[in-house]
Amino acid sequence: MDTKLTLKLNKEVIDRAKEYASTQKQSLSRIIESYLQSLVSIRGQETDKDNIEISASAKSISTGVHLPVDLDSKKEYSDYLSEKYK
């Protein structure tokens, strides 16, 4: 069942999105629906991490290093710079 939805968006964004939809030969509503469906599908798969496919480029940058949750990256970087420029 289709339901009407009203959104408030920047006019320039809407105009550019309509142009894009036209070049894709699709309605803007259909494109937005597909996008929202993909978001909902991804969210539903968060509990089943085995179904998430990781691209080869993302895998190639993985270091395997696990950082502590409470890591203060700004402090660590500051410490690093202080040590480097002693």
Buried (B, 14 or more C-beta within 10 A) or exposed (E): EEEEEEEEEEEEEEEEBEEEBEEEEEEBEEBBBEEEEEEEEEEEEEEEEEEEEEEEEEEEEEEEEEEEEEEEEEEEEEEEEEEEEE
